[in-house]
Amino acid sequence: MVDTNGGKLPYALEEALARVGAMQGLTKAEAARLQEIVAGLTYKEMAAQHYLSPNTVKTQVAAVLHKLGVRSRREIENAVNASVRRWERVATEEELYRFLLARLDL
């Protein structure tokens, strides 16, 4: 799992996820859910942070999965973890973004 430093993602990862979200047409809410998935938040935690129903969060997460072409939150987590491990070796934000795209098959 990505070290979220108290729930906060590393800046380079936030930027890469934002670029992926924009490229795939995620709404602002869906982009937030993507970041929260990567941070390891549960549906309840996401809902509580934004004063939403857990069902609303589930619907938004389902839209994220559909737009990214993945079947589960685990696929996103695995792609991000593999990307971060590689990024730690190459240390460029652009490489992190490109590798994340490749891992998500986008």
C-alpha positions in Angstrom: 0.0 0.0 0.0 1.2 3.5 -0.7 2.5 5.4 2.3 -0.2 8.0 2.7 1.5 9.9 5.5 -1.7 10.2 7.6 -4.1 9.9 4.7 -2.2 12.4 2.4 -0.8 11.0 -0.9 2.6 12.1 -2.1 2.3 15.2 -4.4 3.7 13.4 -7.5 1.1 10.7 -7.1 -1.7 13.2 -6.6 -0.6 14.9 -9.8 -0.4 11.6 -11.8 -3.8 10.5 -10.6 -5.3 14.0 -11.5 -3.9 13.7 -15.0 -5.2 10.1 -15.4 -8.6 11.3 -14.1 -8.7 14.3 -16.5 -7.7 12.1 -19.4 -10.5 9.6 -18.6 -13.1 12.2 -18.1 -13.6 11.8 -14.3 -15.8 14.4 -12.6 -14.4 16.3 -9.7 -16.2 14.0 -7.3 -14.9 10.9 -9.1 -11.4 12.2 -9.1 -11.6 12.7 -5.4 -12.9 9.1 -5.0 -9.9 7.8 -7.1 -7.5 9.6 -4.7 -9.3 8.2 -1.7 -9.2 4.7 -3.1 -5.5 4.9 -3.5 -5.2 6.3 0.1 -7.0 3.2 1.3 -10.2 4.8 2.6 -13.3 2.7 3.0 -16.7 3.7 1.6 -17.8 4.8 5.1 -14.7 7.0 5.5 -15.2 8.6 2.1 -18.8 9.3 2.9 -18.1 10.7 6.3 -15.4 13.1 4.9 -17.8 14.6 2.4 -21.1 14.3 4.3 -22.4 11.8 1.6 -24.4 8.6 1.8 -22.3 5.5 1.5 -24.5 4.6 -1.5 -23.6 7.8 -3.3 -19.9 7.0 -2.7 -20.4 3.5 -4.1 -22.0 4.9 -7.2 -19.1 7.3 -7.7 -16.6 4.6 -7.2 -18.4 2.4 -9.7 -18.2 5.2 -12.2 -14.4 5.5 -11.6 -14.0 1.8 -12.1 -16.0 1.9 -15.3 -14.2 4.9 -16.7 -10.8 3.4 -15.9 -11.8 0.1 -17.4 -11.0 -1.9 -14.2 -13.2 -4.3 -12.2 -12.2 -3.6 -8.7 -10.5 -1.1 -6.3 -7.8 -3.7 -5.9 -6.8 -3.4 -9.6 -6.3 0.3 -9.1 -4.4 -0.2 -5.9 -2.1 -2.8 -7.6 -1.5 -0.5 -10.6 -0.6 2.4 -8.3 1.6 0.4 -6.0 3.6 -1.0 -9.0 3.8 2.5 -10.5 5.1 4.0 -7.2 7.7 1.2 -6.7 9.0 2.0 -10.2 8.8 5.8 -9.7 10.9 5.4 -6.5 13.6 4.0 -8.7 13.4 6.5 -11.6 12.2 9.6 -9.6 10.5 11.6 -12.3 6.8 12.7 -12.1 6.4 12.2 -15.9 7.6 8.6 -15.6 5.2 7.9 -12.7 2.3 9.2 -14.9 3.3 7.2 -17.9 3.9 4.0 -16.0 0.5 4.4 -14.2 -1.2 4.8 -17.6 0.5 1.6 -18.8 -0.4 -0.3 -15.6 -4.1 0.7 -16.0 -3.9 -0.2 -19.7 -5.0 3.3 -20.8 
